[in-house]
Amino acid sequence: MHAVNAKFKKGDLVVFRKTKHGVHPSDRAIALKPAQSGEAYSYCIDKYWVVAEVPDDRSIVVETRRGKRHQIEADQPNLRRASLIERLFYRDRFPELNERTGQHAGSQT
């Protein structure tokens, strides 16, 4: 395992800050900035994921609440481990990973 992804292990709760653009930001939008034309916005959304796999490269595989998986670079500055406060207050936003199968608790496989 490389040093970059060594800080993450299967089952870790992580927060990924994703930049989005649109005319109707959600209630969870942060860092809201109007576009120069004033018709759209640039904003960030915190995504609450669980580490599903740690391949032997510089990436990790994360899983969403709905069971989608994304392979992302482990050294991205907008990816971090969830704080204790986030794990307590936002626990319903994190997916549950079934440790026995490695599959999302709600997925049908």
N, C-alpha and C positions, 0 to 999 in steps of 0.2 A: 504494500500500500504506500502510495506517495505521501510525502509530508503535507501536501496541499489538502488532500481530502482526508488525512488522518484525523483532523479535528472533528469529523462527522462519523457517526456510526449508525447502523440500522436502528430505527426506532426513535432517533433524535427528532425533536420538534424544532422546526426552522421557520423563519419568517423571510419572505422574499418580497422586496419592495419593487413593484412593477409600475412602470410609467405607462400612462394611457392618454388618449386624446379623444375628445368627443364633445357633443353639445349638451349632454345631460350627465354630469358627474354624479356618482352615487353618494349616499350619505357618509360612507367611509372614506371618501376622497380626502387626501391631505396634499399639502404643497400645491394648492390650486392657483393656476396662472391663466388669465385670459389670453387668447391669441390676439395678435395685433389688429385683426379685423373685428374682434369682439364677438364673433359668432360661435366660437368653440373654446374649449379649455384644454390645457395640459395639466395633468394631475397624477398623483401616485396613489396606489392601493397596496396595502399590506396583504400578502397572501400567506395563509397559515397552512403549512404542509408538514408531512412526516417523511423522514428519510427511509426509503424502501430498500435501497441497495447501495452498496459502495463498491463499484467496479474497480478493477486494478488499473485505473488511469487517473486523470485529473478531474473527473466528474463524479457526480452523485445522481442517483435516481430518486426523485421525490414523488410523493403521491398526494393527490388532492382529496377533499372530502367525498367527491363523487367517483373516486377510483381512477381518475386519469393519472397517467404517469408522464413525467418530464425528466429528461436527462439534461442536466445543466452543469456548467463548470463550477467546481467547488470553491474557486478563488474569486468569485464575483463580489464586488464591494457591496452590492445590494442584497446579499445572502448572508444571514447570520443565524446563530442558535437563538431560540426563543428565551426570553428572560423569565425568571420565576414569576414575575407579575403577569406577563402575557400568558404563561401556562396556567395560572390560576384564573384570571379574569376572562380570558378568551378560550378556555378549554373546549367550549362547544364549537369553535371554529376550526379546530385541528381534527384531522381524520384519525381514526383508530386503526392501527395496523395489527392484523392478526399475526401474532408471532409464530404460530405453528406453521402456517402456510405462506406467510409473507404477502398475502393478499389483503386488500381492503376489507374491513369487517362487513361492509354492506354489499360487496360485489358477489355476483352469482357466477361461479366457475366450477 
